[in-house]
Amino acid sequence: MALLGIDIGGTKIAFAIIDNNGDLPLKDIVTIDHRAGTDVGELITGGAQRLINEAESLGHRVKAIGLSVPGISRQSTGTVWAPNIPGWDDYPLLKEFKAIAGNTPVTIESDRACYISAEVWKGNARGCRNAVFIAVGTGIGAGIMVNGEILHGAHDIAGATGWMALSRTFDNRFKSCGSFEFYASGEGIARRTEELMHSEKEYIGILQEVSNRKLTTEDVFKAWKHGDKIAEIIIKQAIEYWGMAAANLVSLLNPEKIIFGGGVFGPAAELIPDILVEAEKWAQPISIKQVTFEPTALSGDAGVLGAAFLAMKKISGIKR
């Protein structure tokens, strides 16, 4: 049995043909660039159709399609909300996919649900019934498993941890993404670094080398490795926010594991011991001793694997 997993991110889309053992015989990645609305929808359906055709030419028949979306998947309507894709406030993604899928079942879930599902299936949460996946990329979200079940909430919005209130004074800039995401997402790290560079008129450092283009999180981590003073301030602040957020999740949920993933972890994976030290200051003291902090075992494949796994569950009746 072959599955098609699609992971829609804020900047790129990953497609993969996945067998029921979790292997990926085919994979493709396309960039969103400056597309919006239906242009992004056409990019996804077109990429999906190409990979389905290629899979069939190699003898893999796709039995189910799973999509991971960076926001909210409204199960009752089949529409999605993705704040990093312009025009996707209530986008009819399920309807579009049914047009190319025919009788093939289509499952659409939040990226948060997909990430934790992938870790349970093939990653570092295997054997866990209570675990959290903190995804830090363009934005921040958390996939939460409680007693073996993915936590969705009343309206499929559970895990929107970018909106965790971690700053005492509200800033209107938090409205679109939340205070946690504002400071500690990939986009937030790059933006905050640029703001600090511009406020320090006498700044001299490695980040000046990229002043002629848009700064990236990778630039900040490279500068941090070289001892750049502004990068050190920003990364230290991010560690504090990641630690505080993880501590809150530990205190609320008493998980067995917290797994860090997304594009920022990545380069931030080596900081997990420091994040744990920060979390220990804030968390419930018994619960924090019962949890382990780990990086994802699946690198950039968590989204496509989790989407495929949830699609497979839907057609096979798997409980977990």
N, C-alpha and C positions, 0 to 999 in steps of 0.2 A: 504493500500500500504506500503510495506517495502522497505527500501533503505539500501545499504551497503556503509558506509563511512569508508575510510581508510586514516589515517594520518601518513605519512612517515616522521620521524624525523631523526636527525643526529645520534641518538643512539638507538632509539626504533621505533616500528611501532604499532599503535593502530588501531584496527578494531572494528566496531560497526554496529549492525543492528538497524536502526532508523525508527520509524513510521512517518507518515506525521504530527504528533503533536510534533515531536521533542523528543519523549521518546526513551530510549535506552534499549530494552529488553535483548539484548545480547551484550557483549563486551569482547574483548581479547587484550592483549598487549604482544608483543614479542620483545626481544632485538636483535639488529643487531650484537652485539659483534664485531668481527674483519672481518666480511664478506665484500665482495666487488663484484662489477659487477653483473654477472648473479646469483651469490649465493644470493644476496639481492633480485633480481627479483623473484627467486624461493621461497624465504622466504615469500614474499608478496603474490604471486599467491597461494601458498599452504595454507597460513593463510586465505586468502579470500575464497578459496574453502571449507575449513573446516567450516567456519562460515556460508556460504551459505547453506551447507548441514544441519548444526544444526538448522538454522532458518527454513528450509523447514520441518524438523522433528517436529517442534513446530507449523507449520501452517502458517509461514511467507514466502511468495514468494517474492523474491527480484526483483523489477521492474527496478532498475537502480543502477549503481555503480559510486561512486565519489571518486577520489583520490586527496589528498593534498600532493604536493611534495615540499621539501625544496630547492627551486631554481627557475628554469625556466621551464615552460611547453610550448613547442613549438606547438601551435595549428595547424600550417600548416602541420607538419610532424608527430605529435604524439610522438615525442621524448622528453626527459627531460635532463636537466643539473642540477646536485646536487653536489656542491663542497665538501660536507662533506661525500659523499659516493664514494670511489675510483672506477673508471671505469664508472661512470655515467656522462660522458661528453656529450654524445649524445645517450642516452640509449633508446631503442625502447619499452618503457613501454606500450604504447597503443596496439601495436601489440601483446605483451605477454598476455595482459589482454583479448583481443578479443578471444584468443585461449581457455580461460576458460569461458568467458561470453556468448558465442554464440550470440544470438540475443538481449541480454540484453544491453541497451545503457551504454557506459562508458564515463565519463567525467573526465579529468585530469586538475587540476588548481594548481597554485602556492599556497603554504601555506598562503601567505599574503592575496590573494583573498579569500581563505576559511575562514580565521579568521574574517575578517571584515564582510563577509556574514553571518557567524554564529551569530555575535553580533547583526546584523540587524534583523535576524530571531528570535533569542531567548535570546539575551543578552542585554547589556547596551546601544546599539545603536538603539534599537527599536524606530521607529518614526523619525530617523535622515535621512537626505538626503546628508549630508556632514559630514563625520567622518573618523578618522584614527585609525587603530589598530597597535600599535608598538609591535612587537613580539620579545622578547629577550630570546633566549635559547642558543643552541650551537652557533648560529649566530644571526643576527639581520635583520629583514625586516619589511616593513610596508604595510598593506593592506589599500588602499585609496579608499574612495567612494566620488565621486563628482557629485552633482545634481542627486543622486539616482543611479548612474552607477559606477561599479567597474572600476578603472583606470588600463588599461593594458599596454599602451604605444604602440609604433609602432611595437615592436617585443616581446611583452609579458614580458618585463623586468622591468616595472615601479614598484617602491616600494623597490628597492634594496638599502635600506638606510644604510646598513652596510658600503657602499662605500661613504657615505657623508664625505666630506673633512672638518674635524673639528680640524685638527692639522696644524699649519702653515708650519712646515718643513716636507717635504716628507721623508718617511722611506721606503726602499725597502720591509720591512716586511708587508707593507700595501697592496702590490700587490694582494695577494691571498684573502684578506677579506675586505680591506678598513680600514681607520683609526678609524672610529666609532666602528666597530666590534672588531678591535684589542684591544681596551681599555675597552669596556663596554658590550661585549657579555658574556655569561656564561663561555665560553672557555677563552676569553680574561681576565676576572677577575681572574680566577684561575692561568693563565700563568703569569700575571703581579704580582700577589702575590708571586709566587715562585721566580720570578726574584728579587723582593725586599728583600725577605728573604735571598737569597743567597748573595746579595750585602751588607747586614748588618751583618757582622761577629759576632757582639756581641748581636744579637737579642735573646731575651728570651721571649717566649710567648706561648699561647695555640696551635699555629699552629705547634710547634715542635712535638706535639703528633702524627701528621700525616706525619712526614718526611720520614717514611718508605714506603709510597705508593704515588700514584698520587693524588695531591690536587684537591678538587672539589669546586665548587661555594658554596655548602652547608657548607663546612668546613669554608670558608671565612666568611659567614654570621654568623655562630656560634661563631667564634672568635670575630667578630665585636660586637655581643651581650654581650660578656664578656670584652669588652674594649681593645682588642688587638690593639696595636698601628699601626702595619702594615695593619691589616684589616681595621682600621679606615681610613687610607690614601687611600687605594684602593677603598673603598665604597664611600668616599667623591669624588674621581675622577670620579667614575661611575655616581654619581648623576649629576655632572657638565656636563658630556657628554650627558646623557639622557635629561637634561634640555635644553642644546644647540640644540640638534637635534629636540626636540619637539617644541622649539621656531621657528626654521626654517620652520617646517611644518605648524605651526600656521600662520606665516607670509606669506607663499606661498599660502596656501589653505583656510584659514579662516574657519576651521571646527567648527561644533557644539560641538563635543567631540573628545578627544584623549583617547583611551583606551589602557592600558598597559597589556600585557599578555605574554605567553611563560613560560618556566620552571623557569626563574629567578624571575618572578612576579606571584606567589610564595612569597618567602621570602622578595623580594624587594617591595611588595605591600604597606607596611607601609611607604615607602619612597616617595610615590607619592606627598604628600604635600611639601616635600623638593624639589622635581623635579619641581613642579610648581613655587616655589619661585625662583629657578635658571632660569627657562624659562622666568619669568617676566622681568629679567634683559635684555634679548636679543630680545624678540619678539616685533612685531608691537604692539604699546601700546593699540590701540582700540580692535584689534582682540583678544589679550590675555585675555581681560576682558569678551569676548563673548563666550569663550570656557570653558568646564569643563574637568578636568583630572580624570579618573576613572580606577579602576582595572577591568579586565575581570569578567564577571558574570558567565563564563562557565568553569573555571578551566582548566583541561586538555582535555575537550571535544570540544573545539572550532574547532579544525582541522577536526574531524570526522563529526561534525554537519555541518560545512560549506561546506565540500565536498559533503555531502548528499543533502544539500539544493541546491547547484548548479546543481547536477544531477537531482534533482526533477524539478528545473526550466526548464531544457533542455527538459524534456519529457512532462511537463504540460503547457509550454508557459507562466509561471508567469513572469510578467514584473520586479518585484523586489524580 
